[in-house]
Amino acid sequence: MRYAAILLIVFASCSSSERIPPADIIPRDSFVALLTDVQLLEAVSKQKMIRTDNPGPRIARYYKKTFEKFEVTEEQFLASFKWYYEDPEDMISIYEEVLNELVNRQSERNQQPKP
């Protein structure tokens, strides 16, 4: 009996600890792309590049268009964000990918000829 308990512990510790997302969670690659666009929206909003007295409705429209582009709902985005956020190492990795994508976009933009 004692050996069975030890074997059970060994097998449990050898099992994969990788989390499997529920069906309604946005796949990681799509989530990274979506989060990249969301970060750009947030930057534009924070820099007050959206010119209006009340930017709330306008930024909401941009969010809606972004979610439509990725064929997800706001609820799916929020649920997915929460799910990925529950694993801090995974979320750090996701944000590293987002940052790399933003740097790549900036680099491409800087290489374009000026009008």
C-alpha positions in Angstrom: 0.0 0.0 0.0 2.8 2.3 0.9 4.5 1.8 -2.5 1.2 2.4 -4.3 1.0 5.8 -2.6 4.6 6.6 -3.6 3.9 5.6 -7.2 0.8 7.7 -7.3 2.7 10.8 -6.1 5.5 10.1 -8.7 3.0 9.7 -11.5 1.1 12.8 -10.4 4.3 14.9 -10.3 5.3 13.6 -13.8 2.0 14.6 -15.4 1.9 17.7 -17.6 1.0 20.8 -15.7 0.1 22.6 -18.9 -3.3 24.2 -18.7 -5.8 23.5 -21.4 -8.0 26.4 -22.2 -11.8 26.0 -22.4 -13.4 26.1 -25.8 -14.6 29.7 -25.5 -11.1 31.1 -24.8 -9.4 32.9 -27.8 -6.4 30.8 -29.0 -3.1 32.2 -27.8 -1.8 33.4 -31.2 -5.0 35.2 -32.0 -5.1 36.6 -28.5 -1.6 38.0 -28.9 -2.6 39.7 -32.1 -5.8 41.1 -30.6 -4.0 42.3 -27.5 -1.4 44.0 -29.7 -4.2 46.0 -31.4 -5.8 46.7 -28.0 -2.6 48.1 -26.7 -2.3 50.4 -29.7 -5.9 51.6 -29.0 -5.0 52.2 -25.4 -1.9 54.2 -26.4 -3.9 56.3 -28.8 -6.4 57.0 -26.1 -3.8 57.8 -23.5 -2.0 60.2 -25.8 -5.3 61.9 -26.5 -4.8 61.3 -30.3 -8.6 60.7 -30.5 -9.8 64.3 -30.9 -13.1 64.9 -29.2 -14.4 66.4 -26.0 -15.6 62.9 -24.9 -13.4 60.2 -26.4 -15.3 57.4 -24.6 -17.9 56.7 -27.4 -15.3 57.0 -30.1 -12.8 54.6 -28.4 -15.7 52.2 -27.8 -16.4 52.2 -31.5 -12.7 51.4 -32.2 -12.8 48.5 -29.7 -16.0 47.2 -31.4 -14.3 47.3 -34.8 -11.2 45.6 -33.4 -13.3 42.8 -31.9 -15.2 42.4 -35.2 -11.8 42.2 -37.1 -10.8 39.3 -34.9 -14.4 37.9 -34.9 -14.7 37.8 -31.1 -17.0 39.5 -28.6 -15.9 41.8 -25.8 -17.0 39.1 -23.4 -14.8 36.5 -25.1 -11.9 39.0 -24.9 -12.4 39.7 -21.2 -12.9 36.0 -20.4 -9.7 35.1 -22.4 -7.8 37.9 -20.7 -8.9 36.7 -17.3 -7.9 33.1 -18.2 -4.5 34.0 -19.4 -3.9 36.4 -16.5 -4.4 33.5 -14.1 -1.0 32.1 -15.2 1.4 35.0 -14.6 4.3 33.3 -16.5 2.1 32.8 -19.5 0.8 36.4 -19.3 4.4 37.7 -19.2 5.2 35.6 -22.2 2.1 37.0 -24.0 3.1 40.6 -23.3 6.6 39.9 -24.5 5.2 38.7 -27.8 2.9 41.8 -27.9 5.9 44.1 -27.2 8.0 42.3 -29.9 5.1 42.8 -32.4 4.8 46.5 -31.5 8.6 47.0 -32.0 8.4 45.2 -35.3 5.5 47.4 -36.5 7.4 50.5 -35.4 10.6 49.4 -37.2 8.6 48.7 -40.4 7.0 52.1 -40.1 10.3 53.8 -39.7 11.6 52.1 -42.8 8.8 53.4 -45.0 9.7 56.4 -47.1 8.5 59.7 -45.8 5.9 61.5 -48.0 
